[in-house]
């Protein structure tokens, strides 16, 4: 007669341990492929354009941070975030810059940072992506879709794009300045963020 087969507790534990180690080995290459790129501030810029009485007004932010955790082979698993120091906003004129800090505009005394955090990255082909996420300014949070293009330059990876926001969604320009015939509601924000430590295929 054949000998009955059975599993002792030790044998079951051994099999379970082997199965867990196999799963870990399969998952490890994917985890390692995710790269946290380092921002190169000197090669990066964030600018904005608004219109006052129909005339374009150019500005920029001098201080900001950005994080890019990205695997070119699995872009949908990536994460993008950035933080902009609103006290660094400049229109190239000290008087105008002082106005931007006031409660009616950025109110930097109470809400210094603008923060964006991605929730999804959609690949569009040719190193182009749609980044979905939330933008918070002055305590107001709005969903935002940001077009993003990745390219290589001088051993760095550039993340660039342009997005339009509506300033009144974030209470930027209140009171008499909410009149869009004086200052347009639409603001164009352009960015070029340089990262090291990330290679494109």
Protein Blocks (a to p, Z undefined) as FASTA:
>chain_A
ZZdddddfklmmmmmmmmmmmmmmmmmmmmmmpccddddfklgccdddddeehiacdddd
fbdcddddddfklmmlpccdddddfklgcehiaklmmmmmpmklnommlmmbccdddfbd
cdebjhiacddddddeehiacddddddddddeehiacddddddddfklnogaiajllpmk
lpcfbdcdddddddehiacZZ
